[in-house]
């Protein structure tokens, strides 16, 4: 699901819950204009706000990312979000570091 599709889903859920964009903005501690930009797909929604929106509107954050394993933690979701914006070289560095950490843990 892309950001625009998620914006449509948020709109639908706001309507179902009889909640305004202004009320959602207040709960997120952002401006109404910022929420409008989220809903129109003009701005990416930061991970922390995505988590809050899903909680407020009872949406499944994992489904948004195409992850259907309910065992995925919020920390793992944050890593996924961060990794999506990395270059291939940076991603390889993350993989190398995570591999090192796993190796180090096994060694102790």
N, C-alpha and C positions, 0 to 999 in steps of 0.2 A: 504494500500500500504506500503510495507516495504522499507527500505533504498535502497536496490539494484534496486527495481522497480523504485523508484524515480530517481535514477542515470540514468537508461535507458531513462526515460522521459526527464530528463535534456539534455542528449546527443541528443535526437531527436529534442528538441526545439533549442538547439545550432545550429544544422545542418540547421533547418528551417530558423533561423535568420542569418545564415552564420556568426556565432560568434565562436571564438576559446575558448578553455579552458583557455588560457592565458588571453584573454580579460575578461572573467568572473572572473578569479582570481583577476585581476586588479580592477574590479568594487567592488569585495568583500573585497579587501585589505588583501588577503591571497596569499599563493604561488600557482603556477600552480600544484605542487605536491599535495597540500591539496585538490584542486578541483578534481584532479585525484582520490584521496582516497575517496572523497564524491561519485564520479560517480561509482566507483567500489564497493561501500558499505563497504569499509574498515574502514571508520570513520563515526560516526554519525555526522549529520549536525546540528550545534547549531541553536537554534530557530531563533536568529537574522539573521543568514546567510540564513536560510530557507525562511524567510520573504523577504529578499533582492533578492534571486534567483527567487522567485515567481513573484516579482515585475518586475525584469529585463526581465524575459522570459514570462511574462503574463500568469502565472499558478495560479490555485486556491489552495491556502494553505489549506483551509477547506476541500477540496476533498481529499487531501493527508492524513488528519487525519480521514477521514470517517465522517466528519460533513457536513451536507448538508443544514444547516440553515444559510442563508447569514447574519443573524443578529449577528453572533458570532463575538465579537470584537477581536482586536489583544491582549488585556490584557487577555481575556478569553482563547485565543489560547496559550498564554504563560503559564497560569496556567495548562492547559492540558499537555503541554510539560513537565513542571516541575513535575507534579504529576505522569507521566508515569514512572519516575525513582525512585519513593518512595516505601518503603516497605509497607506492609499492615498496620503495626502499625503506621508508619508515615502518611499514607493516612488517617487513623482514626483521628489522631491529626489535620490534615488539615480540615477535615470535622467538627470536634468539634469546631475548632476555627471559621470557616465560619458560623456555626450555631449560635455561640455566637454573632458574628458581626451582623448577621441578626436580632437576638433577641434584641440586644442593639439599633439598628436603629429603630425598631418598638416601643421600649419603650420610645424613646425621641420624 
